[in-house]
Amino acid sequence: MSNLDNKKNDGLPNIERGVGGAGRVQGLLGEEKASNTKGTLFRLLKTVRPFKLAFLSAIILTLIGTISQVIAPYLVGNIITTITGTVLRGQSIQWHEIFKIMTVLVVLYIVRFIAIYWSNLSMVKITQKIVASLRNQIAEKLNNLPLNFFDTSSQGDITSLLTNDLDNILNTLQTGLTSSISALVMMTGVFIMMLFINPILTIVSVIVLPVSSRVVKAIIKKSKPIFQRNAATTGRLNGQVEEALQGEEIVRYYAIKKDLEEEIKELNESLFDTEWRSQLSSFMARPAGDLMLNIDYVIICILGGYYVMNGTITIGNFQAFISYTKMFTSPFQQVLGIMNTIMGALASAERIYEFLDEEEGEKLGENSFDISGVQGGISFDKVDFSYVPEKSLFTNYSLDIDAGEQIAIVGTTGAGKTTFVNLLMRFYEIQNGTISLDGKDISSYDVDEYRKGYAMVLQDTWLFEGTIRENIAYGAQLSNDGCLMDIPMEDIKEAARMASADGFIKRLPKGYDTVLTEGATNISQGQRQLLTIARAIIKHAPIIILDEATSSVDTHTELLIQRGMKALTFNRTSFIIAHRLSTIRDADRILVMEKGSIIESGSHEELIKKDGAYKKLYQAGQMA
């Protein structure tokens, strides 16, 4: 909802960021870039390389099937010549000769059937593996991209990559590629047979092809940008619909249904326009080629009939030549039709490779990260950071936090509270200065290993579709191969007890084996939050981050959550972003932030006595 989103005032684009939520801004993948058809085709062929043996066998089978089809018309022509010759001479038909030829024909047709069947089967397997490989690359890329990529990209565009664009490539590789190879082999074999029958008729047959191909090529050249715009518009429409579904309650609450409908309508009309234009270009290519080929076909029939009358060629060979003419033009027409499909697939592949070429965030570092040795002392030293170059958020920001210290961060919207956490978690890289953990620059660590030292509980609870036991165990450290380790049930129950979640879990019919639905809608918001605390507890991380963990819950649930938070943060360095006084008043230190700077620091009592910004926030009830 591009014109309906609430504007942020902390120097970021119009999105929710980092620990605050997934971001989206229309446009990055939707922008048209310089076309590089040859480069895209080369990269697509490189993707095929691991399957070259299977691909080669499929091509060989296609060759066998096509050659069998090429030979057949010549044999049929021999049958016609044998029958007409004996009839014209007044002799009896030599059925044994005809039977021999028919036997060879049947064998050829059987060979063709088997070869094409196995060729198609092989290509289906190959293309499915290729698309699966691309899908895995996209998924891996998504995990490695910095969050600022998602600040400027539409979720709909990314979804379109994984659906529409991959489907375009799959369909083209699966059918278009084999059809193209078969068509080219068919044209070559048929051309040789046509030359063998009559060179002059062959020249007349093929002379029109360059003219026809130039006409079609001009149409295809104009069609690729249309396909690119069509793919981009599809991505934007997907993003808009996805937003509408996710924010249905907000849409109804603010009575902006008409505005949203109008936006979707405009995008739908734009998609209709690009879809209509792309299909029009597809429909124009083949009829234009057909027109030229049909004119050529008439000329061949007239000239061929003359050659039969003067005995230059037999009637059987002329019949074979007519069949070959159709076989020659049919693959040519097929290739013309496939070219537009290939252009659409190349446009999709180009979008995918543009995405895969996006710069990734820094991951590797020179220092190994031993989570067991982390004390939790954190230092910000003269840190500069901005989400956009023209608006700085942190300037010369410095802060020292002792190991085991509990820090509460408060301030109005846009003060930089969430940004502080984003930088600490390395969701974004700073422009200047240093952030250190126990005296070592955090940028010197592998980012994935470094983040294992943190456990987070956010306002937006994220629980996947699965059992409660699986959701709690998800917080445990991963094994070296990236898979979840087998967590003992007693450890899971202990984490739930510490989080005050064990009570409601036991009351469920299936207890810890209760399956959570998508979004965990079969339990309450407070219960979901207790599970996320249990998930954080079982991680045994030395540093804890709590971002609005008690918002939007009732008083009783808040007490349970606070009890779980105390168990989670005990003797650990912890950061609490909250607006409820009961959540932050016991913190060792409260930081009051404003426009990326710490304007006050101290305990609750000290800050109240100062009669400054903290007291005003407290009195106004605006800790958020």
NULUMBA-811543 format. One line per 3 residues: for each residue x, y, z of C-alpha. Coordinates in steps of 0.001 Angstrom, whole numbers, padded with zeros to 6 digits. Example, Ala and Ser with C-alpha at 12.3 -4.5 7.8 and 13.67 -1.06 7.14 Angstrom:
<rotis>
012300 -004500 007800 ~ 013670 -001060 007140
</rotis>
This chain:
<rotis>
000000 000000 000000 ~ 002537 002511 -001205 ~ 000513 005648 -000593
-001043 004399 002625 ~ 001999 003380 004660 ~ 002794 005396 007756
005919 007516 007415 ~ 008831 006947 009747 ~ 010833 009878 011005
014137 008299 011968 ~ 015900 008605 008626 ~ 014709 005323 007123
012657 004663 003991 ~ 008942 003977 004221 ~ 009215 000505 005756
009398 -001521 008921 ~ 012971 -002646 009492 ~ 015198 -005135 011236
013745 -006464 014463 ~ 010707 -004306 013862 ~ 009404 -006354 010941
009921 -007300 007316 ~ 010413 -004399 004990 ~ 009063 -003581 001581
009332 -000706 -000795 ~ 008268 -001080 -004396 ~ 010789 -001157 -007118
014249 -002689 -006994 ~ 013511 -005857 -008928 ~ 010782 -004110 -010847
013135 -001554 -012388 ~ 014084 -002133 -016008 ~ 017806 -002558 -016519
020007 -002862 -019562 ~ 019200 -006044 -021389 ~ 021994 -008607 -021625
020509 -011524 -023540 ~ 023834 -013168 -024450 ~ 025165 -012932 -020905
021945 -014313 -019463 ~ 021898 -017182 -021956 ~ 025532 -018012 -021136
024794 -018113 -017402 ~ 021739 -020269 -017988 ~ 023873 -022714 -019975
026379 -022771 -017089 ~ 023510 -023805 -014838 ~ 022853 -026722 -017203
026532 -027807 -017147 ~ 026292 -030133 -014083 ~ 023666 -032141 -015958
025557 -032257 -019259 ~ 025671 -036079 -019511 ~ 021934 -036455 -018947
021352 -033501 -021247 ~ 023558 -035070 -023944 ~ 021702 -038379 -023705
018391 -036534 -024102 ~ 019740 -034788 -027207 ~ 020957 -038095 -028686
017541 -039655 -028097 ~ 015934 -036614 -029713 ~ 018259 -037054 -032703
017297 -040716 -033059 ~ 013595 -039941 -032853 ~ 013864 -037065 -035319
015948 -039004 -037851 ~ 013372 -041803 -037739 ~ 010686 -039265 -038573
012765 -037762 -041406 ~ 013273 -041100 -043157 ~ 009586 -042081 -043054
008216 -039791 -045857 ~ 010829 -041050 -048313 ~ 009756 -044647 -047661
006093 -043670 -048066 ~ 007050 -042050 -051383 ~ 008647 -045335 -052484
005396 -047151 -051709 ~ 003434 -044642 -053823 ~ 005965 -044909 -056682
005837 -048723 -056579 ~ 002037 -048816 -056665 ~ 001564 -046137 -059358
004374 -047569 -061506 ~ 002949 -051073 -061592 ~ -000594 -049788 -062193
000493 -047545 -065082 ~ 002406 -050440 -066646 ~ -000626 -052704 -066243
001238 -055050 -063898 ~ 000082 -056536 -060604 ~ 001078 -054735 -057408
004195 -056200 -055754 ~ 002795 -056566 -052258 ~ 005882 -058272 -050857
008006 -055182 -051708 ~ 005398 -052911 -050173 ~ 005241 -055122 -047062
009026 -054851 -046604 ~ 008877 -051068 -046762 ~ 005900 -050973 -044382
007776 -053184 -041898 ~ 010689 -050740 -041903 ~ 008206 -047869 -041421
006610 -049540 -038391 ~ 010044 -050147 -036841 ~ 010987 -046490 -037424
007763 -045274 -035785 ~ 008335 -047538 -032760 ~ 011945 -046348 -032438
010756 -042747 -032644 ~ 008142 -043320 -029938 ~ 010639 -044895 -027522
013367 -042311 -028203 ~ 011087 -039273 -027819 ~ 009460 -040718 -024687
012797 -041215 -022908 ~ 014104 -037908 -024194 ~ 011121 -036040 -022759
011387 -037960 -019492 ~ 015083 -037082 -019189 ~ 014430 -033415 -019932
011705 -033247 -017282 ~ 014161 -034563 -014677 ~ 016946 -032242 -015827
014806 -029114 -015895 ~ 013270 -029871 -012510 ~ 016781 -030189 -011052
017910 -026962 -012745 ~ 014938 -025011 -011409 ~ 015392 -026599 -007971
019033 -025460 -008075 ~ 017977 -021901 -008955 ~ 015334 -021968 -006236
017965 -023065 -003696 ~ 020301 -020289 -004861 ~ 017541 -017720 -004414
016709 -019053 -000941 ~ 020389 -019009 000061 ~ 020751 -015498 -001342
017780 -014299 000689 ~ 019505 -015491 003855 ~ 022757 -013716 002968
021434 -010357 001794 ~ 021735 -007373 004135 ~ 018499 -005972 005498
018886 -002755 003530 ~ 018141 -004810 000406 ~ 014675 -005573 001763
014267 -001893 002629 ~ 014165 -001113 -001087 ~ 012599 -004276 -002537
009039 -005427 -002926 ~ 008063 -008714 -001310 ~ 005860 -009290 -004338
008876 -009033 -006655 ~ 010785 -011584 -004591 ~ 007747 -013876 -004528
007460 -013466 -008294 ~ 011060 -014665 -008698 ~ 010267 -017870 -006824
007008 -018479 -008694 ~ 006354 -016797 -012047 ~ 009954 -016373 -013190
011019 -019885 -012205 ~ 007888 -021300 -013853 ~ 008749 -019446 -017070
012236 -020961 -017064 ~ 010911 -024426 -016178 ~ 008327 -024470 -018958
010778 -023145 -021536 ~ 013539 -025592 -020640 ~ 011153 -028495 -020288
009326 -028087 -023593 ~ 010886 -025240 -025533 ~ 014460 -026534 -025375
013719 -030053 -026600 ~ 011313 -028690 -029196 ~ 013976 -026291 -030462
016606 -029032 -030710 ~ 014153 -031383 -032391 ~ 013109 -028628 -034802
016700 -027775 -035754 ~ 017597 -031437 -036295 ~ 014396 -031922 -038258
015164 -028954 -040503 ~ 018702 -030213 -041157 ~ 017641 -033786 -041943
014711 -032701 -044077 ~ 016902 -030240 -045981 ~ 019320 -033052 -046871
016454 -035285 -048072 ~ 014975 -032424 -050118 ~ 018338 -031821 -051819
018550 -035524 -052562 ~ 015126 -035487 -054258 ~ 015450 -032213 -056233
017932 -029347 -055601 ~ 015931 -026727 -057549 ~ 012721 -027341 -055601
014814 -027200 -052422 ~ 016221 -023765 -053287 ~ 012711 -022457 -053977
011553 -023904 -050642 ~ 014222 -022265 -048501 ~ 014692 -018951 -050312
011742 -017405 -048483 ~ 013040 -018330 -045021 ~ 015540 -015448 -044574
012823 -012928 -045422 ~ 010373 -014597 -043043 ~ 012943 -014828 -040236
013857 -011142 -040532 ~ 010204 -010163 -040185 ~ 009750 -012375 -037137
013076 -011285 -035614 ~ 011976 -007660 -035759 ~ 008754 -008561 -033937
010619 -010584 -031296 ~ 013155 -007809 -030699 ~ 010335 -005471 -029755
008633 -008061 -027560 ~ 011340 -008650 -024915 ~ 010965 -005267 -023135
007223 -005915 -023031 ~ 007812 -009288 -021354 ~ 010158 -007593 -018847
007550 -004959 -017988 ~ 004943 -007698 -017691 ~ 007101 -009622 -015176
007810 -006453 -013171 ~ 004124 -005496 -013055 ~ 003211 -009021 -011953
005681 -008695 -009071 ~ 004216 -005366 -007971 ~ 000669 -006734 -008127
001712 -009780 -006073 ~ 003208 -007462 -003468 ~ 000078 -005335 -003279
-002219 -008345 -002913 ~ 000101 -009847 -000284 ~ -000041 -006600 001697
-003811 -006462 001419 ~ -004133 -009988 002810 ~ -001670 -009384 005653
-003214 -006058 006650 ~ -006895 -006829 006114 ~ -007840 -005735 009645
-005946 -002445 009320 ~ -007537 -001793 005923 ~ -010995 -002218 007404
-010155 -000294 010571 ~ -008961 002787 008717 ~ -011696 002473 006071
-009169 002592 003226 ~ -010698 -000287 001318 ~ -011616 001948 -001633
-008087 003375 -001843 ~ -006586 -000103 -001781 ~ -009047 -001370 -004373
-008130 001566 -006603 ~ -004404 000798 -006321 ~ -004945 -002877 -007131
-007244 -001894 -009985 ~ -004563 000392 -011456 ~ -001930 -002341 -011208
-004341 -004881 -012677 ~ -005052 -002572 -015616 ~ -001323 -002074 -016099
-000825 -005857 -016022 ~ -003657 -006298 -018529 ~ -001974 -003786 -020836
001475 -005426 -020676 ~ 000003 -008944 -020850 ~ -002096 -007987 -023877
000890 -006412 -025615 ~ 003162 -009382 -024888 ~ 000586 -011856 -026189
-000063 -009655 -029228 ~ 003623 -009797 -030119 ~ 003517 -013588 -029725
000448 -013875 -031948 ~ 001941 -011600 -034621 ~ 005169 -013550 -035014
003713 -016806 -036267 ~ 001070 -015446 -038696 ~ 003734 -013223 -040267
005912 -016272 -040841 ~ 002949 -018323 -042056 ~ 002100 -015776 -044739
005547 -016006 -046330 ~ 005641 -019802 -046089 ~ 002210 -020287 -047662
003210 -018198 -050686 ~ 006314 -020359 -051016 ~ 004201 -023513 -050735
002001 -022490 -053697 ~ 005086 -021918 -055890 ~ 006486 -025363 -054984
003229 -027117 -055903 ~ 003144 -025463 -059344 ~ 006818 -026138 -060115
006714 -029666 -058657 ~ 003659 -030566 -060718 ~ 005531 -029475 -063836
008509 -031702 -062918 ~ 006226 -034714 -062439 ~ 004617 -034141 -065827
007964 -034041 -067660 ~ 009362 -037009 -065713 ~ 012064 -035120 -063803
010871 -036654 -060548 ~ 008483 -039494 -059746 ~ 005080 -038863 -058250
006172 -040717 -055109 ~ 009230 -038499 -054675 ~ 007116 -035396 -055283
004690 -036579 -052611 ~ 007674 -037140 -050298 ~ 008977 -033658 -051173
005589 -032101 -050321 ~ 005698 -033911 -046970 ~ 009264 -032693 -046419
008226 -029141 -047264 ~ 005592 -029285 -044554 ~ 008082 -030918 -042199
010647 -028237 -043040 ~ 008336 -025280 -042531 ~ 006626 -026752 -039476
009813 -026803 -037342 ~ 010651 -023370 -038704 ~ 007247 -022089 -037581
007733 -023928 -034303 ~ 011069 -022207 -033719 ~ 009481 -018843 -034509
006771 -019503 -031944 ~ 009258 -020769 -029361 ~ 011493 -017708 -029759
008966 -015468 -028009 ~ 008650 -018012 -025203 ~ 012429 -018125 -024920
012558 -014318 -024782 ~ 010088 -014398 -021908 ~ 012190 -017022 -020117
015387 -015033 -020699 ~ 013703 -011947 -019252 ~ 012808 -014029 -016185
016324 -015475 -015985 ~ 017776 -011976 -016244 ~ 015693 -010852 -013265
016813 -013893 -011277 ~ 020502 -013350 -012061 ~ 020200 -009644 -011218
018869 -010749 -007850 ~ 021619 -013347 -007370 ~ 024229 -010685 -008202
023055 -008378 -005413 ~ 025863 -007555 -003011 ~ 025752 -009637 000143
026475 -008432 003649 ~ 029819 -009166 005268 ~ 029762 -012615 006856
033253 -013971 007350 ~ 035688 -012661 009927 ~ 039216 -013412 011035
038278 -014346 014622 ~ 036511 -017514 015716 ~ 033484 -017008 017943
033300 -019122 021100 ~ 029879 -018598 022635 ~ 030932 -020236 025896
033602 -017578 026389 ~ 031332 -014551 025892 ~ 031120 -012299 028959
028768 -009742 027420 ~ 030649 -006466 027688 ~ 029618 -004210 024788
031075 -000931 023571 ~ 029963 001570 020914 ~ 032914 003806 020038
032277 006914 017891 ~ 029743 005108 015705 ~ 028267 006847 012653
025285 005328 010886 ~ 022534 006328 008481 ~ 019954 004309 006563
020046 006860 003760 ~ 023120 009023 002980 ~ 021340 012348 003233
020024 011771 006771 ~ 022380 010670 009554 ~ 020848 008856 012536
023850 008034 014753 ~ 026722 010527 014803 ~ 029826 009940 016947
027725 007618 019134 ~ 029573 006110 022116 ~ 028367 003820 024900
029935 001274 027282 ~ 027908 -001586 028763 ~ 029275 -003907 031436
028913 -007670 031218 ~ 025681 -008789 032866 ~ 024228 -005283 032917
020517 -004870 032193 ~ 019891 -001886 029927 ~ 016467 -000404 029166
016148 001846 026115 ~ 013295 004349 025875 ~ 012396 007246 023645
009796 008512 021241 ~ 009250 006938 017831 ~ 012256 007532 015586
014681 008053 018472 ~ 016897 005167 017317 ~ 015942 002429 019790
015398 -000284 017206 ~ 018366 000956 015180 ~ 020568 000375 018238
019522 -003282 018258 ~ 019863 -003589 014472 ~ 023476 -002401 014639
024279 -004614 017609 ~ 022913 -007637 015729 ~ 024783 -006581 012562
021577 -006395 010558 ~ 023185 -003242 009166 ~ 026863 -002289 008946
028029 000995 010466 ~ 029721 003658 008339 ~ 032345 004715 010909
033488 003761 014382 ~ 033578 000415 016161 ~ 031156 -001835 018010
032981 -004280 020283 ~ 032014 -007378 022234 ~ 034361 -008153 025107
036937 -005871 023532 ~ 036849 -007376 020023 ~ 035352 -005667 016975
032124 -007531 016134 ~ 032852 -007127 012405 ~ 035815 -009490 012861
033461 -012413 013537 ~ 031491 -014539 011113 ~ 028059 -012919 011327
026148 -016209 011637 ~ 028391 -017428 014452 ~ 028257 -014020 016132
024452 -013973 016202 ~ 024396 -017279 018056 ~ 025451 -015258 021093
022079 -013478 021152 ~ 018533 -014495 022015 ~ 015689 -012214 020985
012069 -011817 022008 ~ 010183 -009420 019755 ~ 006787 -007787 019781
005851 -009694 016627 ~ 005945 -013337 017665 ~ 007061 -015709 014936
006046 -019333 015385 ~ 006002 -021842 012560 ~ 003419 -024480 011763
004444 -027430 013908 ~ 004233 -028742 017458 ~ 004877 -026588 020519
007805 -028856 021332 ~ 009366 -028193 017914 ~ 008829 -024455 018212
010577 -024244 021581 ~ 013424 -026501 020426 ~ 013923 -024198 017432
015739 -021815 019762 ~ 018460 -024362 020534 ~ 021872 -024073 018934
022205 -025701 015536 ~ 024648 -028503 014882 ~ 027628 -027945 012573
025668 -029129 009538 ~ 022981 -026524 010161 ~ 020331 -028986 011389
018502 -028780 014696 ~ 020015 -031005 017325 ~ 017859 -033546 019138
016872 -031588 022253 ~ 015881 -033676 025314 ~ 012227 -033281 026268
013165 -032381 029828 ~ 015194 -029396 028588 ~ 012200 -028214 026568
009886 -028517 029580 ~ 012387 -026730 031822 ~ 012579 -023817 029372
008775 -023682 029297 ~ 008599 -023695 033106 ~ 011121 -020859 033355
009086 -018899 030799 ~ 005834 -019552 032746 ~ 004488 -021327 029656
004324 -024830 031118 ~ 000950 -024207 032776 ~ -001051 -023357 029666
000772 -025989 027594 ~ -000286 -028754 029992 ~ -003899 -027609 029735
-003886 -028160 025980 ~ -005348 -031524 024843 ~ -002060 -032740 023364
000281 -030728 025555 ~ 003700 -030218 024005 ~ 002593 -032171 020926
-000150 -029648 020161 ~ 000245 -028541 016541 ~ 000274 -024783 016047
-001566 -023582 012974 ~ -000116 -021059 010533 ~ 000594 -017909 012542
-000173 -019892 015747 ~ -003719 -018526 015650 ~ -005006 -021417 017786
-003379 -019904 020913 ~ -003570 -016377 022316 ~ -001125 -013519 021705
000176 -013781 025278 ~ 000671 -017540 024978 ~ 002587 -017036 021758
004848 -014564 023531 ~ 005506 -017011 026380 ~ 006572 -019621 023825
009025 -017184 022224 ~ 010520 -016540 025672 ~ 010883 -020300 026213
012522 -020530 022797 ~ 014981 -017809 023824 ~ 015701 -019462 027188
016609 -022824 025649 ~ 019178 -021111 023448 ~ 021327 -020298 026521
022644 -017163 024840 ~ 024823 -014790 026917 ~ 023125 -011644 025542
019372 -011022 025512 ~ 017309 -008538 023478 ~ 013672 -007853 024374
011836 -005533 022001 ~ 008325 -004574 023179 ~ 007834 -008115 024480
004954 -007150 026806 ~ 002949 -004952 024457 ~ -000605 -005870 023454
-001201 -008326 026336 ~ -003462 -008234 029376 ~ -002194 -007547 032898
-002197 -011194 034012 ~ -000285 -012323 030932 ~ 002105 -009401 031371
002986 -010679 034848 ~ 003691 -014139 033410 ~ 005813 -012652 030633
007755 -010497 033104 ~ 008421 -013568 035233 ~ 009756 -015350 032166
011818 -012302 031185 ~ 013468 -012221 034610 ~ 014448 -015866 034239
015744 -015169 030746 ~ 017803 -012084 031632 ~ 019176 -013257 034977
022944 -012699 035126 ~ 023059 -011925 031391 ~ 023731 -008751 029460
020286 -007689 028315 ~ 018605 -004901 026390 ~ 014957 -004056 026946
012998 -001810 024608 ~ 009621 -001159 026192 ~ 007068 001478 027056
005566 -000092 030158 ~ 007160 001221 033349 ~ 006792 -002120 035092
009039 -003688 032449 ~ 011936 -001237 032664 ~ 011997 000252 036160
014201 -002529 037573 ~ 016844 -002141 034848 ~ 020394 -001361 035992
020459 001565 033620 ~ 017863 003340 031505 ~ 018983 005093 028328
016770 007871 027016 ~ 017354 008317 023292 ~ 016428 011154 020979
017395 011437 017301 ~ 020150 008847 017630 ~ 021741 010313 020766
021600 009387 024448 ~ 020223 012461 026192 ~ 019789 010898 029650
021153 007855 031452 ~ 020571 006413 034916 ~ 018240 004336 037051
014520 004969 037170 ~ 014758 006854 040454 ~ 017713 008946 039268
015986 009953 036053 ~ 012742 010855 037800 ~ 014705 013141 040141
016388 014839 037165 ~ 012996 016109 036066 ~ 014064 015794 032413
012989 013992 029254 ~ 012477 010633 030993 ~ 010090 012110 033540
008134 013819 030766 ~ 007861 010549 028860 ~ 006788 008766 032003
004157 011356 032862 ~ 002868 011487 029292 ~ 002756 007693 029076
004815 007769 025842 ~ 007653 005385 026588 ~ 007132 003839 023147
</rotis>
